[in-house]
Amino acid sequence: MTDRPSPRIVVHPPSADDGRRVQVDATSLGVAYGVADLLEFLREPAWTPKKCG
């Protein structure tokens, strides 16, 4: 077991083009334009705790 806290997922408010920036801790995953985009980002293994932070 690890003492490391769970990653913090942040979905920012919409920008001028209605996209929402998505971050895990300090790592930017990209811009989501809908729920499908957000789910795809979270499905990607790129944000796992070993790769972020």
Chimera marker file (.cmm) of the C-alpha trace (Angstrom):
<marker_set name="trace">
<marker id="1" x="0.000" y="0.000" z="0.000" r="1" g="1" b="0" radius="0.5"/>
<marker id="2" x="1.180" y="3.530" z="-0.704" r="1" g="1" b="0" radius="0.5"/>
<marker id="3" x="0.858" y="6.788" z="1.216" r="1" g="1" b="0" radius="0.5"/>
<marker id="4" x="0.500" y="8.722" z="-2.020" r="1" g="1" b="0" radius="0.5"/>
<marker id="5" x="-2.801" y="10.636" z="-2.320" r="1" g="1" b="0" radius="0.5"/>
<marker id="6" x="-5.157" y="9.876" z="-5.185" r="1" g="1" b="0" radius="0.5"/>
<marker id="7" x="-4.659" y="11.974" z="-8.316" r="1" g="1" b="0" radius="0.5"/>
<marker id="8" x="-6.705" y="15.160" z="-8.467" r="1" g="1" b="0" radius="0.5"/>
<marker id="9" x="-8.793" y="15.435" z="-11.630" r="1" g="1" b="0" radius="0.5"/>
<marker id="10" x="-9.760" y="18.993" z="-12.604" r="1" g="1" b="0" radius="0.5"/>
<marker id="11" x="-12.260" y="19.911" z="-15.320" r="1" g="1" b="0" radius="0.5"/>
<marker id="12" x="-12.019" y="23.670" z="-15.823" r="1" g="1" b="0" radius="0.5"/>
<marker id="13" x="-14.962" y="25.950" z="-16.715" r="1" g="1" b="0" radius="0.5"/>
<marker id="14" x="-15.776" y="26.324" z="-20.432" r="1" g="1" b="0" radius="0.5"/>
<marker id="15" x="-13.482" y="28.549" z="-22.479" r="1" g="1" b="0" radius="0.5"/>
<marker id="16" x="-14.603" y="30.902" z="-25.260" r="1" g="1" b="0" radius="0.5"/>
<marker id="17" x="-14.886" y="27.941" z="-27.672" r="1" g="1" b="0" radius="0.5"/>
<marker id="18" x="-16.920" y="25.891" z="-25.114" r="1" g="1" b="0" radius="0.5"/>
<marker id="19" x="-14.102" y="23.412" z="-24.529" r="1" g="1" b="0" radius="0.5"/>
<marker id="20" x="-13.124" y="22.494" z="-20.997" r="1" g="1" b="0" radius="0.5"/>
<marker id="21" x="-9.464" y="21.972" z="-20.145" r="1" g="1" b="0" radius="0.5"/>
<marker id="22" x="-8.893" y="18.683" z="-18.296" r="1" g="1" b="0" radius="0.5"/>
<marker id="23" x="-5.972" y="18.143" z="-15.925" r="1" g="1" b="0" radius="0.5"/>
<marker id="24" x="-4.775" y="15.389" z="-13.616" r="1" g="1" b="0" radius="0.5"/>
<marker id="25" x="-2.625" y="16.939" z="-10.920" r="1" g="1" b="0" radius="0.5"/>
<marker id="26" x="-0.295" y="19.221" z="-12.942" r="1" g="1" b="0" radius="0.5"/>
<marker id="27" x="-0.584" y="17.241" z="-16.197" r="1" g="1" b="0" radius="0.5"/>
<marker id="28" x="-2.872" y="18.596" z="-18.913" r="1" g="1" b="0" radius="0.5"/>
<marker id="29" x="-4.815" y="15.876" z="-20.751" r="1" g="1" b="0" radius="0.5"/>
<marker id="30" x="-6.357" y="18.199" z="-23.324" r="1" g="1" b="0" radius="0.5"/>
<marker id="31" x="-9.677" y="19.920" z="-24.013" r="1" g="1" b="0" radius="0.5"/>
<marker id="32" x="-13.020" y="18.151" z="-23.702" r="1" g="1" b="0" radius="0.5"/>
<marker id="33" x="-15.953" y="19.385" z="-25.784" r="1" g="1" b="0" radius="0.5"/>
<marker id="34" x="-18.422" y="16.925" z="-24.298" r="1" g="1" b="0" radius="0.5"/>
<marker id="35" x="-18.875" y="14.017" z="-21.931" r="1" g="1" b="0" radius="0.5"/>
<marker id="36" x="-17.541" y="11.545" z="-24.507" r="1" g="1" b="0" radius="0.5"/>
<marker id="37" x="-14.248" y="13.488" z="-24.696" r="1" g="1" b="0" radius="0.5"/>
<marker id="38" x="-13.947" y="13.539" z="-20.909" r="1" g="1" b="0" radius="0.5"/>
<marker id="39" x="-14.593" y="9.800" z="-20.649" r="1" g="1" b="0" radius="0.5"/>
<marker id="40" x="-11.999" y="9.116" z="-23.332" r="1" g="1" b="0" radius="0.5"/>
<marker id="41" x="-9.376" y="11.159" z="-21.456" r="1" g="1" b="0" radius="0.5"/>
<marker id="42" x="-10.094" y="9.242" z="-18.253" r="1" g="1" b="0" radius="0.5"/>
<marker id="43" x="-9.935" y="5.899" z="-20.062" r="1" g="1" b="0" radius="0.5"/>
<marker id="44" x="-6.451" y="6.662" z="-21.338" r="1" g="1" b="0" radius="0.5"/>
<marker id="45" x="-3.632" y="5.166" z="-19.270" r="1" g="1" b="0" radius="0.5"/>
<marker id="46" x="-1.601" y="8.395" z="-19.725" r="1" g="1" b="0" radius="0.5"/>
<marker id="47" x="-3.024" y="9.890" z="-16.529" r="1" g="1" b="0" radius="0.5"/>
<marker id="48" x="-2.282" y="6.999" z="-14.180" r="1" g="1" b="0" radius="0.5"/>
<marker id="49" x="-0.515" y="8.014" z="-10.947" r="1" g="1" b="0" radius="0.5"/>
<marker id="50" x="2.804" y="6.576" z="-12.152" r="1" g="1" b="0" radius="0.5"/>
<marker id="51" x="2.831" y="8.978" z="-15.131" r="1" g="1" b="0" radius="0.5"/>
<marker id="52" x="1.389" y="12.080" z="-13.429" r="1" g="1" b="0" radius="0.5"/>
<marker id="53" x="3.256" y="13.680" z="-10.617" r="1" g="1" b="0" radius="0.5"/>
<link id1="1" id2="2" r="1" g="1" b="0" radius="0.2"/>
<link id1="2" id2="3" r="1" g="1" b="0" radius="0.2"/>
<link id1="3" id2="4" r="1" g="1" b="0" radius="0.2"/>
<link id1="4" id2="5" r="1" g="1" b="0" radius="0.2"/>
<link id1="5" id2="6" r="1" g="1" b="0" radius="0.2"/>
<link id1="6" id2="7" r="1" g="1" b="0" radius="0.2"/>
<link id1="7" id2="8" r="1" g="1" b="0" radius="0.2"/>
<link id1="8" id2="9" r="1" g="1" b="0" radius="0.2"/>
<link id1="9" id2="10" r="1" g="1" b="0" radius="0.2"/>
<link id1="10" id2="11" r="1" g="1" b="0" radius="0.2"/>
<link id1="11" id2="12" r="1" g="1" b="0" radius="0.2"/>
<link id1="12" id2="13" r="1" g="1" b="0" radius="0.2"/>
<link id1="13" id2="14" r="1" g="1" b="0" radius="0.2"/>
<link id1="14" id2="15" r="1" g="1" b="0" radius="0.2"/>
<link id1="15" id2="16" r="1" g="1" b="0" radius="0.2"/>
<link id1="16" id2="17" r="1" g="1" b="0" radius="0.2"/>
<link id1="17" id2="18" r="1" g="1" b="0" radius="0.2"/>
<link id1="18" id2="19" r="1" g="1" b="0" radius="0.2"/>
<link id1="19" id2="20" r="1" g="1" b="0" radius="0.2"/>
<link id1="20" id2="21" r="1" g="1" b="0" radius="0.2"/>
<link id1="21" id2="22" r="1" g="1" b="0" radius="0.2"/>
<link id1="22" id2="23" r="1" g="1" b="0" radius="0.2"/>
<link id1="23" id2="24" r="1" g="1" b="0" radius="0.2"/>
<link id1="24" id2="25" r="1" g="1" b="0" radius="0.2"/>
<link id1="25" id2="26" r="1" g="1" b="0" radius="0.2"/>
<link id1="26" id2="27" r="1" g="1" b="0" radius="0.2"/>
<link id1="27" id2="28" r="1" g="1" b="0" radius="0.2"/>
<link id1="28" id2="29" r="1" g="1" b="0" radius="0.2"/>
<link id1="29" id2="30" r="1" g="1" b="0" radius="0.2"/>
<link id1="30" id2="31" r="1" g="1" b="0" radius="0.2"/>
<link id1="31" id2="32" r="1" g="1" b="0" radius="0.2"/>
<link id1="32" id2="33" r="1" g="1" b="0" radius="0.2"/>
<link id1="33" id2="34" r="1" g="1" b="0" radius="0.2"/>
<link id1="34" id2="35" r="1" g="1" b="0" radius="0.2"/>
<link id1="35" id2="36" r="1" g="1" b="0" radius="0.2"/>
<link id1="36" id2="37" r="1" g="1" b="0" radius="0.2"/>
<link id1="37" id2="38" r="1" g="1" b="0" radius="0.2"/>
<link id1="38" id2="39" r="1" g="1" b="0" radius="0.2"/>
<link id1="39" id2="40" r="1" g="1" b="0" radius="0.2"/>
<link id1="40" id2="41" r="1" g="1" b="0" radius="0.2"/>
<link id1="41" id2="42" r="1" g="1" b="0" radius="0.2"/>
<link id1="42" id2="43" r="1" g="1" b="0" radius="0.2"/>
<link id1="43" id2="44" r="1" g="1" b="0" radius="0.2"/>
<link id1="44" id2="45" r="1" g="1" b="0" radius="0.2"/>
<link id1="45" id2="46" r="1" g="1" b="0" radius="0.2"/>
<link id1="46" id2="47" r="1" g="1" b="0" radius="0.2"/>
<link id1="47" id2="48" r="1" g="1" b="0" radius="0.2"/>
<link id1="48" id2="49" r="1" g="1" b="0" radius="0.2"/>
<link id1="49" id2="50" r="1" g="1" b="0" radius="0.2"/>
<link id1="50" id2="51" r="1" g="1" b="0" radius="0.2"/>
<link id1="51" id2="52" r="1" g="1" b="0" radius="0.2"/>
<link id1="52" id2="53" r="1" g="1" b="0" radius="0.2"/>
</marker_set>
